[in-house]
Amino acid sequence: MAATASTVRYYSVAPGVRLNVRRGPGTGYAVVRILPEGARIPIFCQTPGTTVTGPYGTSNIWDNIDDGEFVSDAYVNTGSDGYVRPRCSF
């Protein structure tokens, strides 16, 4: 079943941050684009990856924001230190 617009929630990237979007869930993956300051992003699923320290703590959770695009959850205000969306299945 495809997600509808009403089921997709958007989350804010930390203030003052231009966030790297990577090809996979870790800092070893290539940067595919950079989100501008003030960006709001959908999170379709989450997966463990490289541990990163950011404005919202230290986390190994990576957020899937588009096909083949991931950001570190440590830079996204989800209101939780844990998973807020389903685990990604690759």
ABEGO torsion letter per residue (X at the ends): XBBBAAABBBBBBBBGBBBBBBABBEAABBBABBBBBGBBBBBABBBBBBBBBBAAEBBABBBBABBGBBBBAAABBAGBABBABBBBBX
